[in-house]
Amino acid sequence: MMVRISRSAHVQMVSHAITGLPNEACGLLGGAWGSASIESFVPTRNADESAKTYAIGPDGFLAADQQLGPLGLDVIGVMHSHTHTDPYPSPTDVAKADNPLLEGWIYVIVSLRDTQPMLRAWLLDGGAIEEQPVEIVEG
């Protein structure tokens, strides 16, 4: 499955990851339910306030509903940053994703380990980790 991310959402994700330092940053991905096209990004606060973990609180989901609803979009995934490691799901990321309500969600990780931020997308299901190719598209 090719994950298509609008250029504007990509820029917002990387920017939010950088401004979230020294903590991990997080946000919700907007698109049509069941699709792999990320049309919008809703930055949220990291309720964990941690450099090693993240959590999106109820205020983040409310903000997503308010921003995405009028656009006819749904929450189709989550983005978070890794401040010092590769954009690969940690054991904590995988454990948090093991929730049947989130099946099919796209998990985007932005790594700030190197000079250039690196973004990768994943499907996480029942402990399985499957990388998805990413294409940045106009929009």
C-alpha positions in Angstrom: 0.0 0.0 0.0 1.4 3.4 -1.0 0.9 6.1 1.7 0.4 9.4 -0.1 1.0 12.4 2.1 0.1 15.9 0.9 3.1 18.2 0.8 1.4 20.6 3.2 0.8 17.8 5.7 4.4 16.6 5.3 5.8 20.1 6.0 3.5 20.5 9.1 4.6 17.1 10.5 8.3 17.9 10.2 7.8 21.4 11.6 5.7 20.1 14.5 8.4 17.5 15.3 11.1 20.1 15.4 9.1 22.6 17.5 8.2 19.8 19.9 11.9 19.2 21.0 13.2 18.1 23.4 10.0 16.0 23.7 8.5 13.7 21.1 5.8 15.5 19.1 2.5 13.9 18.0 -0.6 14.6 15.9 -3.4 13.0 14.0 -3.6 12.3 10.3 -6.7 13.2 8.3 -8.0 11.5 5.2 -10.8 9.4 3.8 -11.6 6.4 6.0 -10.0 3.3 4.6 -7.6 5.2 2.3 -3.9 5.6 2.6 -4.0 9.3 1.5 -3.1 11.8 4.2 -4.7 15.1 3.2 -4.4 16.9 6.5 -2.3 17.0 9.7 -3.6 18.0 13.1 -0.8 18.8 15.5 -1.6 17.9 19.1 0.2 18.2 22.4 2.2 15.3 23.8 0.2 14.5 27.0 3.2 12.4 28.2 5.5 15.5 28.0 8.3 13.0 27.3 11.3 12.6 25.0 10.7 8.8 24.9 6.9 8.3 24.7 3.9 10.1 23.5 0.1 10.2 24.2 -2.6 12.1 22.5 -5.2 13.4 25.0 -8.9 13.9 24.5 -8.2 17.6 23.6 -6.2 16.3 20.5 -9.1 14.2 19.3 -11.5 17.1 19.8 -9.2 19.4 17.8 -9.1 16.7 15.0 -12.9 16.5 15.0 -13.2 20.2 14.7 -10.6 20.6 12.0 -11.3 17.5 9.9 -15.1 17.2 10.3 -15.9 20.3 8.1 -13.5 18.9 5.4 -15.3 15.6 5.4 -12.2 13.8 6.6 -11.6 11.2 9.3 -8.7 10.4 11.6 -6.8 7.6 9.7 -3.6 7.5 11.7 -1.2 9.1 14.0 2.2 10.7 13.7 4.9 11.0 16.3 8.6 11.9 16.3 11.7 10.1 17.5 14.1 12.7 18.9 17.3 10.5 18.8 16.5 7.2 17.1 15.6 5.9 13.6 12.0 6.3 12.4 11.3 2.6 13.3 8.5 1.7 15.8 9.9 1.1 19.3 8.5 -1.8 21.4 6.4 0.9 23.2 5.0 2.1 19.9 4.0 -1.4 18.9 2.5 -2.2 22.3 0.4 1.0 22.2 -0.7 0.2 18.6 -2.0 -3.2 19.6 -5.6 -2.0 19.9 -8.3 -3.5 17.6 -10.1 -0.1 17.4 -7.1 1.2 15.6 -6.8 -1.6 13.0 -5.6 -0.2 9.7 -4.3 3.0 11.1 -1.3 4.5 9.5 1.6 5.2 11.9 4.0 7.9 10.7 7.3 8.4 12.5 9.5 11.5 11.9 13.1 10.9 13.1 15.2 13.9 14.1 18.3 11.8 14.7 20.1 13.1 11.7 20.6 16.6 10.2 17.7 16.0 7.7 14.4 14.8 9.3 13.4 11.3 8.0 9.8 10.2 7.7 8.6 6.6 7.4 5.1 5.0 7.5 4.0 1.8 9.1 1.1 -0.6 9.7 1.2 -2.1 13.1 -1.1 -5.0 13.8 -0.9 -7.6 16.6 2.8 -7.0 17.1 3.5 -7.2 13.3 5.5 -4.3 11.9 5.1 -3.6 8.2 6.7 -0.6 6.5 4.6 1.2 3.8 6.2 3.2 1.0 5.6 6.9 1.1 5.0 9.4 -1.7 4.7 13.1 -1.1 2.1 14.6 -3.4 1.0 18.1 -4.2 -1.7 19.5 -1.9 
